[in-house]
Amino acid sequence: MQDTQLTIARLLRHGTSMHGASTVETWTGDGLRSATYAELGHRAARLAHALRALGVEGDARVGTFMWNSQEHLEAYFAVPAMGAVLHTLNIRLFPDQVAYVANHAQDRVIICDDSLAEPLGAILEGLETVRHVVVTGDGDVSPLEGKGVEVHRYDALLDAADDEVDWPEVDERDAAAMCYTSGTTGNPKGVVYSHRSITLHSMGIGMNDAMGLRPADKVLVIVPQFHAMSWGIPYAALMIGASLVMPGPFLMPEALLRIIEQTRPTFAGAVPTIWQGLLALLEKDGGDISSLGEVVVGGSACPESLMRAFEQRHGVRILHAWGMTETSPLGSVARPPAGVDEERAWAYRVTQGRFVSQVDARLVGDDGAVLPHDGSAVGEVEVRGPWVTGAYHLDEDPAKFDDGWLRTGDVGKISPDGFLTLTDRSKDVIKSGGEWISSVELENALMGHPAVAEAAVVGVPDEKWGERPLASVVLRPGEDVGIGELRDYLATKVARWQVPERWAFIDEVPKTSVGKFDKKVLRQRYAEEALEVVQAG
Protein backbone atom coordinates (compact mmCIF):
# COMPACT_ATOMS: atom_id res chain seq x y z
CA MET A 1 0.00 0.00 0.00
CA GLN A 2 1.09 3.59 -0.54
CA ASP A 3 2.73 5.30 2.40
CA THR A 4 0.97 8.64 2.65
CA GLN A 5 1.77 11.02 5.48
CA LEU A 6 -1.12 11.92 7.77
CA THR A 7 -0.63 15.68 8.16
CA ILE A 8 -2.65 18.78 8.97
CA ALA A 9 -1.79 20.23 5.55
CA ARG A 10 -3.38 17.21 3.92
CA LEU A 11 -6.47 17.60 6.10
CA LEU A 12 -6.62 21.31 5.29
CA ARG A 13 -6.34 20.77 1.53
CA HIS A 14 -9.13 18.19 1.61
CA GLY A 15 -11.49 20.19 3.80
CA THR A 16 -11.12 23.48 1.95
CA SER A 17 -11.57 21.90 -1.48
CA MET A 18 -14.00 19.01 -1.00
CA HIS A 19 -16.07 20.97 1.54
CA GLY A 20 -15.29 24.50 0.41
CA ALA A 21 -18.92 25.66 0.70
CA SER A 22 -19.21 24.73 4.39
CA THR A 23 -18.86 27.66 6.74
CA VAL A 24 -17.41 28.91 10.00
CA GLU A 25 -19.59 31.55 11.65
CA THR A 26 -18.38 33.73 14.54
CA TRP A 27 -20.78 35.46 16.89
CA THR A 28 -19.93 39.12 17.46
CA GLY A 29 -22.48 39.91 20.14
CA ASP A 30 -24.71 41.71 17.67
CA GLY A 31 -24.71 39.21 14.84
CA LEU A 32 -22.57 36.88 12.78
CA ARG A 33 -19.60 37.12 10.48
CA SER A 34 -19.01 34.17 8.22
CA ALA A 35 -16.41 32.60 5.95
CA THR A 36 -16.51 29.51 3.77
CA TYR A 37 -13.98 26.75 4.24
CA ALA A 38 -12.57 27.70 0.81
CA GLU A 39 -11.96 31.23 2.12
CA LEU A 40 -10.54 29.75 5.30
CA GLY A 41 -7.94 27.91 3.21
CA HIS A 42 -6.78 31.12 1.54
CA ARG A 43 -6.63 32.98 4.85
CA ALA A 44 -4.65 30.13 6.44
CA ALA A 45 -2.14 30.47 3.59
CA ARG A 46 -1.86 34.22 4.21
CA LEU A 47 -1.35 33.61 7.94
CA ALA A 48 1.43 31.12 7.21
CA HIS A 49 3.23 33.65 5.00
CA ALA A 50 2.79 36.35 7.66
CA LEU A 51 4.23 34.12 10.38
CA ARG A 52 7.18 33.21 8.17
CA ALA A 53 7.87 36.93 7.77
CA LEU A 54 7.95 37.21 11.59
CA GLY A 55 10.66 34.57 11.75
CA VAL A 56 8.61 31.45 12.50
CA GLU A 57 10.73 28.59 11.17
CA GLY A 58 11.06 24.89 11.87
CA ASP A 59 9.07 23.74 14.89
CA ALA A 60 8.82 27.18 16.49
CA ARG A 61 5.86 27.50 18.83
CA VAL A 62 3.05 29.93 18.02
CA GLY A 63 0.79 30.62 20.98
CA THR A 64 -2.85 31.64 20.80
CA PHE A 65 -4.56 33.70 23.52
CA MET A 66 -8.01 33.68 22.01
CA TRP A 67 -11.70 32.89 22.27
CA ASN A 68 -13.36 30.51 19.81
CA SER A 69 -13.43 32.29 16.46
CA GLN A 70 -12.69 32.09 12.76
CA GLU A 71 -9.21 33.51 13.33
CA HIS A 72 -8.47 30.88 15.97
CA LEU A 73 -9.56 28.23 13.48
CA GLU A 74 -7.22 29.72 10.87
CA ALA A 75 -4.34 29.36 13.33
CA TYR A 76 -5.41 25.77 14.09
CA PHE A 77 -4.57 24.87 10.51
CA ALA A 78 -1.98 27.38 9.30
CA VAL A 79 0.52 26.90 12.13
CA PRO A 80 0.90 23.10 12.00
CA ALA A 81 0.49 22.96 8.22
CA MET A 82 3.54 25.24 7.84
CA GLY A 83 5.54 22.90 10.09
CA ALA A 84 5.39 25.00 13.24
CA VAL A 85 3.64 24.03 16.47
CA LEU A 86 0.37 25.56 17.65
CA HIS A 87 0.19 26.21 21.41
CA THR A 88 -3.25 27.11 22.72
CA LEU A 89 -2.81 29.17 25.89
CA ASN A 90 -5.57 28.74 28.47
CA ILE A 91 -6.84 32.26 29.08
CA ARG A 92 -8.51 31.17 32.33
CA LEU A 93 -5.37 30.06 34.09
CA PHE A 94 -3.89 32.29 36.76
CA PRO A 95 -1.53 34.87 35.18
CA ASP A 96 1.60 33.27 36.64
CA GLN A 97 0.52 29.91 35.20
CA VAL A 98 -0.03 31.44 31.73
CA ALA A 99 3.47 32.90 31.92
CA TYR A 100 4.85 29.56 33.07
CA VAL A 101 3.38 27.59 30.17
CA ALA A 102 4.35 30.20 27.55
CA ASN A 103 7.93 30.10 28.80
CA HIS A 104 7.94 26.32 29.18
CA ALA A 105 6.69 25.89 25.61
CA GLN A 106 9.08 28.62 24.39
CA ASP A 107 6.42 30.46 22.41
CA ARG A 108 7.92 32.85 19.85
CA VAL A 109 4.73 34.53 18.60
CA ILE A 110 1.38 34.93 20.31
CA ILE A 111 -1.85 35.62 18.43
CA CYS A 112 -4.19 37.48 20.78
CA ASP A 113 -7.79 38.69 20.62
CA ASP A 114 -8.05 42.44 21.15
CA SER A 115 -10.45 41.84 24.05
CA LEU A 116 -7.65 39.94 25.83
CA ALA A 117 -4.91 42.52 25.29
CA GLU A 118 -5.01 43.71 28.89
CA PRO A 119 -4.50 40.31 30.64
CA LEU A 120 -1.79 39.35 28.14
CA GLY A 121 -0.10 42.72 28.51
CA ALA A 122 0.03 42.27 32.28
CA ILE A 123 2.39 39.28 31.92
CA LEU A 124 4.08 40.10 28.63
CA GLU A 125 7.35 41.37 30.10
CA GLY A 126 7.80 38.03 31.86
CA LEU A 127 7.50 36.00 28.66
CA GLU A 128 11.11 35.15 27.90
CA THR A 129 10.91 33.91 24.28
CA VAL A 130 7.99 35.91 22.81
CA ARG A 131 9.11 38.40 20.18
CA HIS A 132 5.84 39.26 18.42
CA VAL A 133 2.18 39.65 19.38
CA VAL A 134 -0.41 39.59 16.60
CA VAL A 135 -3.76 41.12 17.58
CA THR A 136 -7.10 40.24 15.99
CA GLY A 137 -9.77 42.91 15.77
CA ASP A 138 -9.35 46.68 15.84
CA GLY A 139 -9.57 47.24 19.61
CA ASP A 140 -7.08 48.97 21.89
CA VAL A 141 -3.57 47.44 21.82
CA SER A 142 -1.94 49.91 24.20
CA PRO A 143 -1.72 47.33 27.06
CA LEU A 144 0.69 45.37 24.82
CA GLU A 145 2.93 48.25 23.81
CA GLY A 146 6.23 49.13 25.43
CA LYS A 147 6.68 45.58 26.71
CA GLY A 148 9.69 44.60 24.61
CA VAL A 149 7.80 42.90 21.78
CA GLU A 150 6.58 43.96 18.34
CA VAL A 151 2.80 44.36 18.11
CA HIS A 152 1.01 43.72 14.80
CA ARG A 153 -2.58 43.81 13.55
CA TYR A 154 -3.76 40.41 12.33
CA ASP A 155 -5.77 41.68 9.36
CA ALA A 156 -2.97 44.01 8.21
CA LEU A 157 -0.49 41.12 8.16
CA LEU A 158 -2.89 38.94 6.20
CA ASP A 159 -3.76 41.70 3.74
CA ALA A 160 -0.08 42.05 2.87
CA ALA A 161 0.49 38.30 2.38
CA ASP A 162 -0.01 35.90 -0.52
CA ASP A 163 -3.06 33.65 -0.39
CA GLU A 164 -1.38 30.65 -2.01
CA VAL A 165 1.25 28.45 -0.39
CA ASP A 166 3.07 25.21 -1.04
CA TRP A 167 2.75 23.54 2.33
CA PRO A 168 6.02 21.86 3.29
CA GLU A 169 6.34 18.12 3.63
CA VAL A 170 6.55 17.18 7.30
CA ASP A 171 6.75 13.86 9.06
CA GLU A 172 3.38 12.75 10.40
CA ARG A 173 5.00 12.06 13.77
CA ASP A 174 6.28 15.62 14.08
CA ALA A 175 4.67 17.91 16.64
CA ALA A 176 1.63 19.77 15.32
CA ALA A 177 0.03 21.30 18.42
CA MET A 178 0.34 21.38 22.16
CA CYS A 179 -1.99 22.00 25.05
CA TYR A 180 -1.27 22.17 28.77
CA THR A 181 -3.28 20.52 31.50
CA SER A 182 -5.29 22.83 33.75
CA GLY A 183 -2.73 22.66 36.55
CA THR A 184 -5.07 21.63 39.37
CA THR A 185 -2.06 20.18 41.23
CA GLY A 186 1.36 21.76 40.64
CA ASN A 187 2.38 23.38 37.38
CA PRO A 188 0.45 22.56 34.20
CA LYS A 189 2.01 19.85 32.04
CA GLY A 190 2.37 20.05 28.27
CA VAL A 191 0.82 17.47 25.96
CA VAL A 192 2.18 17.52 22.41
CA TYR A 193 -0.03 16.17 19.61
CA SER A 194 1.45 14.91 16.36
CA HIS A 195 0.02 15.36 12.86
CA ARG A 196 -0.70 11.63 12.87
CA SER A 197 -2.46 11.62 16.24
CA ILE A 198 -4.69 14.58 15.30
CA THR A 199 -5.64 13.00 11.97
CA LEU A 200 -6.49 9.64 13.53
CA HIS A 201 -8.34 11.33 16.39
CA SER A 202 -10.41 13.31 13.87
CA MET A 203 -11.36 10.08 12.15
CA GLY A 204 -12.27 8.60 15.52
CA ILE A 205 -14.58 11.52 16.33
CA GLY A 206 -16.36 11.11 13.02
CA MET A 207 -17.25 7.46 13.60
CA ASN A 208 -20.90 6.73 14.25
CA ASP A 209 -20.18 5.16 17.63
CA ALA A 210 -18.46 8.42 18.68
CA MET A 211 -19.75 11.89 17.76
CA GLY A 212 -20.88 10.77 14.32
CA LEU A 213 -20.55 14.18 12.64
CA ARG A 214 -21.96 14.54 9.11
CA PRO A 215 -21.41 17.09 6.32
CA ALA A 216 -24.95 18.36 6.90
CA ASP A 217 -24.25 19.15 10.56
CA LYS A 218 -23.67 22.59 11.98
CA VAL A 219 -21.66 22.35 15.20
CA LEU A 220 -21.77 24.94 17.96
CA VAL A 221 -18.31 24.74 19.54
CA ILE A 222 -18.75 25.97 23.11
CA VAL A 223 -15.86 23.99 24.60
CA PRO A 224 -12.92 26.41 24.39
CA GLN A 225 -10.36 26.06 21.64
CA PHE A 226 -7.74 26.54 24.34
CA HIS A 227 -8.92 23.44 26.23
CA ALA A 228 -7.89 20.00 24.87
CA MET A 229 -7.98 21.44 21.34
CA SER A 230 -11.73 22.04 21.65
CA TRP A 231 -12.10 18.26 22.01
CA GLY A 232 -10.72 17.92 18.47
CA ILE A 233 -14.03 19.07 16.99
CA PRO A 234 -12.57 21.80 14.69
CA TYR A 235 -10.23 19.34 12.97
CA ALA A 236 -12.94 16.69 12.64
CA ALA A 237 -15.45 19.18 11.28
CA LEU A 238 -13.16 20.35 8.49
CA MET A 239 -12.28 16.73 7.64
CA ILE A 240 -15.96 15.77 7.40
CA GLY A 241 -17.35 19.05 6.06
CA ALA A 242 -19.58 19.94 9.01
CA SER A 243 -20.02 23.70 9.43
CA LEU A 244 -18.95 25.43 12.64
CA VAL A 245 -20.41 28.12 14.89
CA MET A 246 -17.94 29.90 17.16
CA PRO A 247 -19.45 31.84 20.10
CA GLY A 248 -16.44 34.03 20.87
CA PRO A 249 -16.53 35.28 24.48
CA PHE A 250 -20.34 35.11 24.64
CA LEU A 251 -20.83 32.07 26.84
CA MET A 252 -23.55 33.14 29.26
CA PRO A 253 -26.88 31.29 28.91
CA GLU A 254 -28.70 34.30 27.42
CA ALA A 255 -26.06 34.75 24.72
CA LEU A 256 -25.88 31.04 23.93
CA LEU A 257 -29.64 30.81 23.58
CA ARG A 258 -29.62 33.73 21.16
CA ILE A 259 -26.82 32.10 19.16
CA ILE A 260 -28.70 28.80 18.98
CA GLU A 261 -31.94 30.48 17.92
CA GLN A 262 -30.20 32.48 15.17
CA THR A 263 -27.67 29.96 13.80
CA ARG A 264 -29.74 26.75 14.26
CA PRO A 265 -26.90 24.31 15.07
CA THR A 266 -27.62 20.58 15.01
CA PHE A 267 -24.82 19.51 17.37
CA ALA A 268 -22.87 21.12 20.21
CA GLY A 269 -20.23 20.36 22.80
CA ALA A 270 -19.69 21.79 26.30
CA VAL A 271 -19.17 20.87 29.95
CA PRO A 272 -22.27 20.12 32.10
CA THR A 273 -22.29 23.52 33.84
CA ILE A 274 -23.03 25.20 30.49
CA TRP A 275 -26.09 23.02 29.95
CA GLN A 276 -27.26 23.50 33.54
CA GLY A 277 -27.24 27.25 33.03
CA LEU A 278 -29.04 27.00 29.70
CA LEU A 279 -31.70 24.68 31.14
CA ALA A 280 -32.37 27.09 34.01
CA LEU A 281 -32.85 29.92 31.50
CA LEU A 282 -35.15 27.84 29.29
CA GLU A 283 -37.32 26.89 32.25
CA LYS A 284 -37.50 30.50 33.41
CA ASP A 285 -37.98 32.38 30.14
CA GLY A 286 -38.48 29.76 27.42
CA GLY A 287 -36.60 29.60 24.13
CA ASP A 288 -36.18 27.59 20.96
CA ILE A 289 -33.36 25.04 20.81
CA SER A 290 -35.26 22.64 18.56
CA SER A 291 -32.50 22.59 15.93
CA LEU A 292 -30.23 20.67 18.29
CA GLY A 293 -30.33 16.92 17.97
CA GLU A 294 -27.41 15.90 20.15
CA VAL A 295 -25.00 17.68 22.45
CA VAL A 296 -21.86 16.01 23.74
CA VAL A 297 -20.92 16.51 27.39
CA GLY A 298 -17.51 15.87 28.92
CA GLY A 299 -15.11 17.23 31.50
CA SER A 300 -17.15 15.97 34.44
CA ALA A 301 -20.07 13.62 35.06
CA CYS A 302 -23.43 14.85 33.81
CA PRO A 303 -26.36 14.26 36.18
CA GLU A 304 -29.03 11.95 34.79
CA SER A 305 -31.66 14.48 35.86
CA LEU A 306 -30.11 17.06 33.51
CA MET A 307 -29.99 14.58 30.64
CA ARG A 308 -33.63 13.59 31.13
CA ALA A 309 -34.78 17.21 31.41
CA PHE A 310 -33.23 18.17 28.07
CA GLU A 311 -34.60 15.11 26.32
CA GLN A 312 -38.11 15.13 27.75
CA ARG A 313 -38.73 18.89 27.69
CA HIS A 314 -36.65 20.05 24.73
CA GLY A 315 -36.01 17.00 22.53
CA VAL A 316 -32.23 17.30 22.87
CA ARG A 317 -30.21 14.15 23.50
CA ILE A 318 -27.17 14.60 25.75
CA LEU A 319 -24.30 12.32 24.80
CA HIS A 320 -21.94 11.47 27.64
CA ALA A 321 -18.24 11.20 26.74
CA TRP A 322 -15.00 10.80 28.63
CA GLY A 323 -11.45 11.87 27.90
CA MET A 324 -8.69 14.20 29.02
CA THR A 325 -6.08 16.53 27.55
CA GLU A 326 -3.69 13.57 27.48
CA THR A 327 -6.07 11.54 25.27
CA SER A 328 -6.67 14.28 22.66
CA PRO A 329 -9.33 13.88 24.35
CA LEU A 330 -11.62 11.17 22.91
CA GLY A 331 -11.63 8.06 25.09
CA SER A 332 -15.17 6.74 25.35
CA VAL A 333 -18.70 7.69 24.29
CA ALA A 334 -21.94 6.51 25.89
CA ARG A 335 -23.94 5.24 22.93
CA PRO A 336 -26.00 2.24 24.09
CA PRO A 337 -25.50 -1.14 22.40
CA ALA A 338 -27.79 -2.18 19.55
CA GLY A 339 -31.07 -3.77 20.49
CA VAL A 340 -31.47 -2.05 23.86
CA ASP A 341 -34.86 -0.39 24.42
CA GLU A 342 -35.02 3.28 25.39
CA GLU A 343 -35.52 2.84 29.12
CA ARG A 344 -32.83 0.16 29.53
CA ALA A 345 -30.53 2.37 27.47
CA TRP A 346 -30.29 4.81 30.38
CA ALA A 347 -28.13 2.37 32.30
CA TYR A 348 -25.56 2.80 29.50
CA ARG A 349 -26.12 6.49 28.81
CA VAL A 350 -25.23 7.60 32.35
CA THR A 351 -21.87 5.82 32.18
CA GLN A 352 -18.81 7.50 30.70
CA GLY A 353 -19.32 5.29 27.68
CA ARG A 354 -17.74 2.50 25.70
CA PHE A 355 -14.11 2.85 24.69
CA VAL A 356 -13.82 3.77 21.02
CA SER A 357 -11.75 1.83 18.51
CA GLN A 358 -7.98 2.31 18.92
CA VAL A 359 -8.23 3.20 22.63
CA ASP A 360 -7.30 0.30 24.90
CA ALA A 361 -8.13 0.42 28.60
CA ARG A 362 -7.40 -1.54 31.75
CA LEU A 363 -8.04 -1.27 35.48
CA VAL A 364 -5.21 -1.45 37.99
CA GLY A 365 -5.67 -2.02 41.71
CA ASP A 366 -3.80 -0.45 44.61
CA ASP A 367 -1.38 -3.38 44.59
CA GLY A 368 -0.58 -2.95 40.88
CA ALA A 369 -2.61 -5.97 39.80
CA VAL A 370 -4.65 -5.73 36.61
CA LEU A 371 -8.34 -6.16 37.48
CA PRO A 372 -11.10 -7.85 35.44
CA HIS A 373 -13.62 -5.97 33.32
CA ASP A 374 -16.57 -7.50 35.12
CA GLY A 375 -18.55 -4.37 35.99
CA SER A 376 -17.71 -4.79 39.68
CA ALA A 377 -13.95 -4.52 40.21
CA VAL A 378 -12.87 -0.92 40.87
CA GLY A 379 -9.41 0.42 40.09
CA GLU A 380 -7.49 3.22 38.40
CA VAL A 381 -8.19 3.52 34.69
CA GLU A 382 -5.15 3.25 32.43
CA VAL A 383 -5.31 3.78 28.65
CA ARG A 384 -3.12 3.60 25.57
CA GLY A 385 -3.63 4.30 21.89
CA PRO A 386 -2.43 6.29 18.86
CA TRP A 387 -3.82 9.57 20.20
CA VAL A 388 -2.85 9.02 23.86
CA THR A 389 0.28 10.83 25.04
CA GLY A 390 3.32 8.77 25.99
CA ALA A 391 5.10 11.58 27.87
CA TYR A 392 4.75 15.21 28.90
CA HIS A 393 6.73 17.97 27.19
CA LEU A 394 10.14 18.40 28.88
CA ASP A 395 8.90 16.38 31.85
CA GLU A 396 11.00 13.55 33.22
CA ASP A 397 8.57 12.41 35.90
CA PRO A 398 7.41 8.91 34.90
CA ALA A 399 4.75 8.67 37.63
CA LYS A 400 1.88 9.15 35.18
CA PHE A 401 2.95 6.24 32.99
CA ASP A 402 2.88 2.53 33.72
CA ASP A 403 4.66 0.21 31.29
CA GLY A 404 3.38 2.04 28.22
CA TRP A 405 -0.01 2.90 29.71
CA LEU A 406 -1.21 6.37 30.76
CA ARG A 407 -2.40 6.49 34.35
CA THR A 408 -5.49 8.68 34.11
CA GLY A 409 -6.04 9.31 37.83
CA ASP A 410 -9.68 8.32 37.33
CA VAL A 411 -11.11 5.51 39.43
CA GLY A 412 -13.88 3.33 38.07
CA LYS A 413 -15.09 0.03 36.73
CA ILE A 414 -15.44 -1.42 33.23
CA SER A 415 -18.20 -3.76 32.08
CA PRO A 416 -17.50 -6.88 29.99
CA ASP A 417 -18.74 -5.01 26.88
CA GLY A 418 -16.36 -2.09 27.48
CA PHE A 419 -18.50 0.57 29.19
CA LEU A 420 -16.64 2.74 31.68
CA THR A 421 -18.27 3.98 34.88
CA LEU A 422 -16.15 6.42 36.86
CA THR A 423 -16.63 6.50 40.58
CA ASP A 424 -14.15 9.28 41.31
CA ARG A 425 -10.80 10.89 40.71
CA SER A 426 -8.11 9.09 42.67
CA LYS A 427 -7.51 12.27 44.68
CA ASP A 428 -11.24 12.80 45.35
CA VAL A 429 -12.41 9.33 46.39
CA ILE A 430 -13.46 9.23 50.06
CA LYS A 431 -12.27 6.40 52.31
CA SER A 432 -14.53 6.15 55.34
CA GLY A 433 -13.99 3.42 57.92
CA GLY A 434 -12.06 1.38 55.38
CA GLU A 435 -14.86 1.62 52.77
CA TRP A 436 -14.86 3.72 49.62
CA ILE A 437 -17.48 6.42 48.97
CA SER A 438 -17.87 7.91 45.51
CA SER A 439 -18.14 11.70 45.65
CA VAL A 440 -19.41 11.69 42.05
CA GLU A 441 -22.27 9.33 42.91
CA LEU A 442 -23.32 11.53 45.82
CA GLU A 443 -23.12 14.69 43.69
CA ASN A 444 -25.21 13.25 40.86
CA ALA A 445 -27.79 11.96 43.32
CA LEU A 446 -28.05 15.34 45.04
CA MET A 447 -28.40 17.20 41.74
CA GLY A 448 -31.39 14.99 40.99
CA HIS A 449 -33.31 16.78 43.77
CA PRO A 450 -35.58 19.42 42.21
CA ALA A 451 -34.40 22.14 44.60
CA VAL A 452 -30.67 21.60 43.96
CA ALA A 453 -28.83 23.44 41.18
CA GLU A 454 -25.29 22.25 41.98
CA ALA A 455 -23.65 20.01 44.55
CA ALA A 456 -20.02 19.18 45.23
CA VAL A 457 -18.83 16.54 47.71
CA VAL A 458 -15.35 16.28 49.23
CA GLY A 459 -13.81 14.13 51.91
CA VAL A 460 -12.86 15.84 55.17
CA PRO A 461 -11.05 14.48 58.25
CA ASP A 462 -13.15 12.62 60.83
CA GLU A 463 -11.89 11.38 64.19
CA LYS A 464 -13.96 8.21 64.18
CA TRP A 465 -14.03 7.17 60.53
CA GLY A 466 -10.84 8.76 59.20
CA GLU A 467 -12.74 10.62 56.49
CA ARG A 468 -16.37 11.55 55.87
CA PRO A 469 -18.14 13.36 53.03
CA LEU A 470 -18.94 17.08 53.17
CA ALA A 471 -21.73 18.18 50.81
CA SER A 472 -21.70 21.77 49.54
CA VAL A 473 -25.04 22.60 47.92
CA VAL A 474 -26.27 25.42 45.68
CA LEU A 475 -30.06 25.77 45.73
CA ARG A 476 -32.12 26.90 42.77
CA PRO A 477 -33.47 30.47 42.99
CA GLY A 478 -36.51 30.68 45.23
CA GLU A 479 -36.02 27.19 46.68
CA ASP A 480 -35.78 26.47 50.40
CA VAL A 481 -35.01 22.94 51.48
CA GLY A 482 -33.66 21.60 54.75
CA ILE A 483 -30.73 19.29 55.37
CA GLY A 484 -33.05 16.64 56.78
CA GLU A 485 -34.98 16.46 53.51
CA LEU A 486 -31.76 16.24 51.47
CA ARG A 487 -30.43 13.48 53.73
CA ASP A 488 -33.66 11.51 53.44
CA TYR A 489 -33.61 11.98 49.66
CA LEU A 490 -30.02 10.78 49.42
CA ALA A 491 -30.81 7.74 51.55
CA THR A 492 -33.14 6.55 48.79
CA LYS A 493 -30.29 6.76 46.25
CA VAL A 494 -27.21 5.47 48.14
CA ALA A 495 -26.44 3.34 51.17
CA ARG A 496 -27.45 5.15 54.37
CA TRP A 497 -23.92 5.04 55.78
CA GLN A 498 -22.66 7.05 52.81
CA VAL A 499 -25.02 10.00 53.48
CA PRO A 500 -23.01 13.07 54.63
CA GLU A 501 -23.33 14.47 58.16
CA ARG A 502 -21.62 17.75 57.20
CA TRP A 503 -23.46 20.22 54.96
CA ALA A 504 -22.84 23.71 53.63
CA PHE A 505 -25.13 25.90 51.53
CA ILE A 506 -23.08 28.06 49.15
CA ASP A 507 -23.81 30.57 46.37
CA GLU A 508 -21.72 28.80 43.73
CA VAL A 509 -19.46 25.78 43.46
CA PRO A 510 -15.93 27.02 42.66
CA LYS A 511 -14.79 25.99 39.19
CA THR A 512 -11.45 25.31 37.54
CA SER A 513 -10.31 27.11 34.41
CA VAL A 514 -12.12 24.52 32.29
CA GLY A 515 -15.39 24.52 34.20
CA LYS A 516 -14.89 21.50 36.47
CA PHE A 517 -15.71 21.59 40.18
CA ASP A 518 -12.59 22.84 41.97
CA LYS A 519 -12.68 20.60 45.02
CA LYS A 520 -9.33 21.67 46.37
CA VAL A 521 -10.83 25.12 46.98
CA LEU A 522 -13.67 23.58 48.99
CA ARG A 523 -11.23 21.52 51.04
CA GLN A 524 -9.17 24.64 51.71
CA ARG A 525 -12.24 26.64 52.74
CA TYR A 526 -13.24 23.85 55.12
CA ALA A 527 -9.75 23.67 56.62
CA GLU A 528 -9.73 27.45 57.10
CA GLU A 529 -13.25 27.34 58.60
CA ALA A 530 -14.45 29.61 55.79
CA LEU A 531 -17.52 27.45 55.14
CA GLU A 532 -20.62 27.63 57.31
CA VAL A 533 -20.87 23.91 57.98
CA VAL A 534 -23.92 22.40 59.65
CA GLN A 535 -23.64 19.01 61.35
CA ALA A 536 -26.60 16.69 60.96
CA GLY A 537 -27.38 13.08 61.73
Secondary structure, DSSP 8 states (H G I E B T S, - for coil): -------HHHHHHHHHHHTTT-EEEEE-SSSEEEEEHHHHHHHHHHHHHHHHHTT--TT-EEEEE--BSHHHHHHHHHHHHTT-EEEE--TTS-HHHHHHHHHHHTEEEEEEEGGGHHHHHHHGGG-SS--EEEEESSS--GGGTTSSSEEEEHHHHHHTS-S--------TTSEEEEEE---SSSS--EEEEEHHHHHHHHHHHHSTTTT---TT-EEEE-S-TTSGGGGGHHHHHHHHT-EEEE-BT--SHHHHHHHHHHH--SEEEE-HHHHHHHHHHHHHH----TT--EEEE-SS---HHHHHHHHHHH--EEEEEEE-GGGSSEEEE----TT--HHHHHHHHTSSEEE-TT-EEEEE-TTS-EE--SSS--EEEEEE-TTS-SS-TT---GGGEETTEEEEEEEEEE-TT-EEEEEEETTT-EEETTEEE-HHHHHHHHTTSTTEEEEEEEEEEETTTEEEEEEEEEE-TT----HHHHHHHHHTTS-GGGS-SEEEE-S---B-TTS-B-HHHHHHHHHTT-S--EE--
